[in-house]
């Protein structure tokens, strides 16, 4: 074999090795992507920061970073105010679903600082929400007690504007209907009614003349013709 052919064969062998190593790396990357896609399809909650961690861990991370005062200022849960402790808070939150979910929402969107959730995911409990793969946890949000207190005042003001019985805002149509069905009287602000129109059953008239009058008593002497 000539020296020239020898080096040509050597170059071809080296190129084949390079190509094979590149192909292997590409195949491995493709396999890893396929595996990740399969895992995400099998368990869509993998990207949720709450996946695989317990309530105790969530509380420990929140208290270590923010402290009980800020947690109470933002969440308004008494277990963070009256002699707070991790064990007592964990015990209370385990048996109180609404408070636990409130803490978990705070963990996702304040501590993990995820983007705002969609309206569809908002209806789901925090642990059942699907977080897209491109959304990654960011640095915890910077919170202060003053901002938390202002937020609570705003929430209290909104709650005070709602009717304590129906949960609707004052002056709502639902309040009107309930009052009407109970026999209440509302003044009509539109055009005056025509007398030929019949009044609805819930309308109480104040006209006393319209009330039925009792029949007069019979005269015992009405049929007496008299005599001599």
C-alpha positions in Angstrom: 0.0 0.0 0.0 1.3 3.4 -0.9 1.9 6.0 1.6 -0.7 8.3 0.1 -3.4 5.6 0.2 -2.5 4.8 3.8 -3.1 8.3 5.0 -6.4 8.6 3.0 -7.6 5.4 4.7 -6.6 6.8 8.1 -8.4 10.1 7.4 -11.6 8.2 6.4 -11.4 6.2 9.6 -11.0 9.2 11.8 -13.9 11.0 10.1 -16.1 7.9 10.5 -15.3 8.0 14.3 -16.1 11.7 14.5 -19.4 11.2 12.7 -20.3 8.2 14.9 -19.6 10.1 18.1 -21.7 13.1 16.9 -24.6 10.7 16.0 -24.4 9.1 19.4 -24.6 12.4 21.2 -27.6 13.5 19.0 -29.3 10.2 19.7 -28.8 10.6 23.4 -30.2 14.1 23.4 -33.2 12.9 21.4 -33.8 10.0 23.8 -33.6 12.4 26.8 -36.2 14.7 25.2 -38.4 11.8 24.5 -38.1 10.5 28.1 -38.9 14.0 29.5 -41.9 14.3 27.3 -43.1 10.9 28.3 -42.7 11.7 31.9 -44.5 15.0 31.6 -47.3 13.2 29.8 -47.5 10.5 32.5 -47.4 13.1 35.3 -48.3 16.6 34.2 -47.7 17.9 37.8 -43.9 17.4 37.7 -43.2 21.0 37.1 -45.3 22.2 39.9 -43.0 23.3 42.8 -45.4 21.7 45.3 -45.0 18.3 43.7 -43.3 15.8 46.0 -42.9 18.1 49.1 -45.0 18.1 52.2 -46.6 20.8 54.2 -43.9 20.8 56.8 -41.3 21.6 54.2 -43.4 24.3 52.7 -43.8 26.0 56.1 -40.2 25.7 56.9 -39.1 27.4 53.7 -41.7 30.2 54.1 -40.9 30.9 57.7 -37.2 30.7 57.2 -37.4 33.3 54.4 -40.2 35.6 55.4 -41.0 35.0 59.1 -44.3 34.7 60.8 -45.1 38.5 60.8 -45.1 38.8 57.0 -47.0 35.6 56.6 -49.8 36.9 58.9 -49.7 40.3 57.2 -50.4 38.8 53.8 -52.4 35.7 54.7 -54.3 36.8 57.8 -54.3 33.4 59.4 -54.2 33.4 63.2 -51.8 30.4 63.5 -49.1 32.9 62.3 -50.0 35.5 65.0 -50.8 33.9 68.4 -47.7 32.2 69.7 -46.7 31.0 66.3 -44.6 27.8 65.8 -44.0 25.4 63.0 -45.6 22.5 64.7 -48.7 24.4 65.8 -49.1 25.9 62.3 -48.7 22.6 60.6 -51.2 21.0 62.9 -53.8 23.7 62.2 -53.2 23.8 58.4 -53.5 20.0 58.1 -57.1 20.1 59.3 -58.1 23.4 57.7 -58.3 23.1 53.9 -58.9 26.7 53.0 -56.0 27.9 55.1 -53.6 25.3 53.8 -54.5 26.1 50.2 -54.0 29.8 50.9 -50.5 29.1 52.2 -49.7 26.9 49.1 -50.9 29.6 46.8 -48.6 32.0 48.6 -45.8 29.5 48.2 -46.3 29.2 44.4 -46.8 32.8 43.4 -44.8 34.8 46.1 -42.0 32.5 47.3 -41.5 30.6 44.0 -42.6 33.8 42.2 -44.3 32.0 39.3 -46.3 34.0 36.7 -50.0 34.6 37.2 -52.1 31.5 36.7 -54.7 31.2 34.0 -58.4 31.4 34.8 -58.8 27.6 34.2 -56.0 26.7 36.6 -57.2 29.2 39.1 -60.2 27.0 39.8 -58.0 24.1 40.8 -56.3 23.5 44.2 -52.7 24.6 44.2 -51.2 21.1 44.1 -53.4 20.1 41.1 -52.4 23.1 38.9 -50.3 22.3 35.9 -47.3 24.6 35.5 -45.9 24.8 31.9 -42.4 23.4 31.4 -41.1 26.8 30.3 -42.1 28.4 33.6 -39.4 28.1 36.2 -39.2 29.3 39.8 -37.6 32.7 40.2 -36.2 34.6 43.2 -38.7 35.1 46.0 -40.8 38.2 45.8 -39.7 41.1 48.1 -42.5 41.6 50.6 -42.9 44.0 53.6 -45.3 44.0 56.5 -46.6 47.5 55.5 -47.5 46.2 52.0 -49.2 43.2 53.5 -51.3 45.4 55.9 -52.4 47.7 53.0 -53.4 44.6 51.1 -55.5 43.3 54.0 -57.2 46.7 54.4 -58.1 46.7 50.7 -59.6 43.1 51.0 -61.5 44.1 54.2 -63.0 47.1 52.4 -64.1 45.0 49.4 -65.6 42.5 51.8 -67.5 45.2 53.7 -69.1 46.4 50.5 -70.8 43.0 50.1 -74.0 42.1 51.7 -73.4 39.8 54.7 -76.3 37.6 53.9 -76.3 37.1 50.2 -72.6 37.8 49.4 -73.6 40.2 46.7 -72.8 43.9 46.5 -75.4 46.3 48.1 -78.1 47.4 45.8 -77.9 44.3 43.6 -80.8 42.8 41.7 -80.6 39.6 43.8 -81.2 41.7 47.0 -84.1 43.4 45.2 -85.7 40.0 44.2 -85.3 38.6 47.7 -86.9 41.6 49.3 -89.7 41.6 46.7 -90.5 38.0 47.3 -90.6 38.6 51.0 -93.4 41.2 50.4 -91.3 44.3 50.5 -92.3 47.5 48.7 -90.0 49.2 46.2 -90.8 52.5 44.5 -90.9 52.4 40.7 -88.7 55.1 39.1 -90.1 54.7 35.6 -93.3 56.0 34.0 -96.4 55.9 36.1 -98.5 52.8 35.6 -101.8 53.0 33.7 -104.8 52.3 35.8 -105.9 49.6 33.3 -102.7 47.6 34.1 -102.9 45.1 36.9 -100.5 45.6 39.7 -98.1 42.7 40.4 -98.6 40.5 43.5 -95.6 41.9 45.3 -96.8 45.5 45.0 -98.6 46.7 48.2 -100.9 49.6 47.7 -101.2 52.3 50.3 -104.6 53.5 49.0 -107.0 52.8 51.9 -110.0 53.5 49.7 -109.2 50.5 47.6 -109.7 48.2 50.6 -113.0 46.4 50.9 -115.5 47.9 53.3 -117.6 45.8 55.7 -121.2 45.3 54.7 -123.7 47.4 56.8 -125.7 45.7 59.5 -129.2 44.7 58.7 -132.1 46.9 60.1 -134.3 44.7 62.2 -137.3 47.0 61.5 -136.8 47.2 57.8 -139.5 44.7 56.9 -142.0 45.8 59.6 -145.1 47.3 57.9 -146.8 48.4 61.0 -150.5 48.0 62.0 -153.4 49.7 63.6 
